[in-house]
Amino acid sequence: MYAVILAGGVGTRLWPRSRESTPKQFTDITGSGRTMIQATVARLKGLVSPKDTYVITGRRYAGLCSMQVDGLPEANVLVEPKGRNTAPAIALACAHLRRRDPEEVVAVLPADHLIQDSAGFQRALRQAERCAREGFLVVLGIEPTKAHTGYGYIQRKDGPLPLAGDLPSFSVSRFLEKPDQVTAEQFLADGRYYWNGGIFVSRVERLLGEYERQMPDLYDGMNRIADALGTGEQENVLAEVWPTMPDISIDYGLMEDAKKVAVVPMQVGWNDLGSWDALESVVAQDAAGNYPVEGEILPMNSRGNIVAADKRLVALIDVDDLIVIDAGDALLIGKKESIQQVKQVVAELQAADRNELL
């Protein structure tokens, strides 16, 4: 099995730890001692070797990929000339994989998601591989723990598929957009709906067949790139074709109308860590009811605070539900309920040309 790890993006909602120079996937956000891309590769150990692992990223981050992922061949770092969303990125990877073995299975994974139960994730990925070898295009579905309105959902059909393995697999009925609160609560009560975490598994040729059927222009562009691989024109063709690629996700471009799609449910402590308040469900509370991500805190009549400050003591007096993130040259302090506004902080810094803080 191959693995394709999507490592583009900047992650502005996790500023000041996530920067343009070192986005969140190349940063230790949770205080685990591993960057997020390192953790993603580590949970594939025993299933996919480094030589069969590919990372798609921007030119600026190619060196970080090679530096942080042990044993990753330099040729397996696939550089996008410019970010064009996940559908073109995955097609670029398939152009390379088809040259090796188009009948082999590929798992596509984001580099910046947290999964706490690696063994459970491997069981789900093995089951997805079994489904893929039977001709299914497979998505891993995260069993919802609450009525979340920030994720897309996958609805499964009744009754598991008659496939071998120690986990059930189901045919997918439909993909759904982010719901409102009432609809999300209905999904949770129904029991047939899963969060879509963007983890896909398929045979390479099966995936390419969907590109050819649903996105023929992108497929033609991918073929032009594939024909030039290994020649002196490789970079020129990539630079010429890439701007013509549509800026669209694989969810919209392929998955919603794909044929023979299956879902393997999993409950593995998944979190996309899209913003700092997500750490509340990841980091253990201390005796005072706070969430120390990194460093030492001294709380006095203070509860529910998320703190990451490994270079200094943080004393808290009569404050609740704050987020305190120290990055050395920048300090973020905000209420949990308002922390999404960190994107506005980044916009203000951009407008002021404070590039040293971006």
Helices and strands as residue ranges (DSSP letters): E 2-6, G 12-14, G 24-26, H 36-42, G 50-52, E 53-58, G 59-61, H 62-68, G 74-76, E 77-80, H 86-100, E 105-110, E 114-115, H 118-133, E 137-142, E 153-156, E 170-176, H 181-190, E 193-203, H 204-214, H 216-228, H 234-241, G 242-244, H 250-253, G 255-257, E 261-266, E 270-271, G 276-281, E 291-294, E 297-300, E 306-308, E 314-317, E 322-326, E 331-335, G 336-341, H 342-351, G 355-357
